[in-house]
Amino acid sequence: MIDDQQLLANLERIATREELVWNDAADPDELESLEASLGIEVPSAYRRVLEWHDGTDDREFCSIEESVEAAEELLELWEDVVEEGNLAPSERNIEPGTGRVKDGDFVKGWVPFYDYGTGAFDLLDCNPGPNGSHGQVIHYDPDGTNAVTHPTLAAWAAERAAH
């Protein structure tokens, strides 16, 4: 298991390679607001990341504000599709039959943390299905492939830092 120091070191390697500049640490009240706005509890490792830095200035690593805005926008788009009667949540699951994620194209409790700038995000799943794990990482691309890619943020950062 990767400890918090290793996680932060891997994130620093990623930011250095991508020439990103970290924002200041998140205010503790902002952390509470994130959880209240999205109705979830963030994984402790992600909380420590935000206590270290609240995203990057170029948006790749989302600030709390950017995470909330993206999550609310994506959830609203999905709810509009359901309301229009075009698709029921049970008709859409990014990993059908696995039980790792809940039904829906976007699920309340998914927290965008990395923005590819194309509409695609890497998300923390803070509301997993019965066979999933709190904090698993999902790659979400409305125009492409969506799937659970890593069991934790630390695993995501370790793989990304190694490339």
Secondary structure, DSSP 8 states (H G I E B T S, - for coil): ---HHHHHHHHHHHHHHTT--B-----HHHHHHHHHHHTS---HHHHHHHHH---BTTSSB--HHHHHHHHHHHHHHHHHHHHTTS--GGG--SSTTT-SS-SSSS-TTEEEEEE-SSS-EEEEESS--TTS-TTEEEEE-TTS--EEEESSHHHHHHHHHH-
